[in-house]
């Protein structure tokens, strides 16, 4: 990977993380990504640098986003059927395949 290709990938990382963390200012996301990129500046093998940068920056950004407790939605009653997002009379369909645990 050339230096220019690497920089292009880093710009794409900024775009992806900016979309993933819309509540954070774009400049802040870019600063975190550039800092993570500098962390790998001395590495000799450059092929995986964008991937490593994205992982490190994502972890740092997740630490900046406040965690908001979400109330679980009430499950439909046993006498209701879910069609799309609407609840209609009948029972809730149960998957017939094994659910991984």
N, C-alpha and C positions, 0 to 999 in steps of 0.2 A: 504494500500500500504506500502510495506516495504521500508526501506531506500535505499536498493540496487535497487529496482524497480524504485524508484523516480529518482535516479542518472542515470539509464538507459534511462528513459524518457527525462531527461535533455540533455543527449548526443544526443538523437534523435531530440530534439528541435534545438540544435546547428547545426546538419546536415541539417535540413529543412531550417533554416534561412540562413545558409551558401549557400544553393542552391538558395534561394530567392533573396539574395543580393550578387551576384557573384563579383561585383565591390569592395566590402569591403574585407579587409584581414580577413582570417579565424580566426586569433588570436583575432582580434577586435570583431568579432561576438561572439566568445567564451567568451571574457571578459564581454561583455554586458549581455550575458545570465547568466553567473555566478554571476554577480552583481545583476541581477533581482532575481535570486534564493536566494541570501542572504537576499534580501528584505523580503522574506516570511519565513525566517528561524525560527521565533518564533511562527508561526502559529500552532495551535493544530490539526486542521483538514488538512490532507496532500493530500487527494484524488485529489483535483483540482489544486494543486501547479504547476505541469508541464504546465497546460493550462494557468494559470495566469502568469507564468514566460514567456511563449511564447508570450502572448499578450503584456506584458510590454516591453519585449526585442524588439519585432517587432516595437512597437511605437517609441522606442529610436532609432533603426536602421533606420527607415524611416526618422527621423530627420537628420541623417548623410548623406543620399544619396541626392546629388544635384538634384533638379527638372529641367528637360530639357524640354523646350517647344517643342512640336511636331507639325509640320505643318500637318493639316488634308489632306488626299489624296483627289485629285479632284474626285468628284462623276462622275460616268459614265453619258454620255449625255442621254437624254430621248430616243434617237433613237438607243441605244445600249442595248445589253443583256449581262448579266454577267453569264458566265459558268465557274465554278471553280474560278480561279483568272484571266481568260482571258475575254476581252470585245469583243463581236461579235455583228454585226448588229442586230437590233430589239429593243424592249423596255426593260427597267430594270424590272425584275419581282417584284411585290409588294406582301407582305405577305397578306393572306386572313383571318387571324385570328386577333382578337382584340389585339392590342398592349397595354400592361399595361402602365399607365402614372404615 
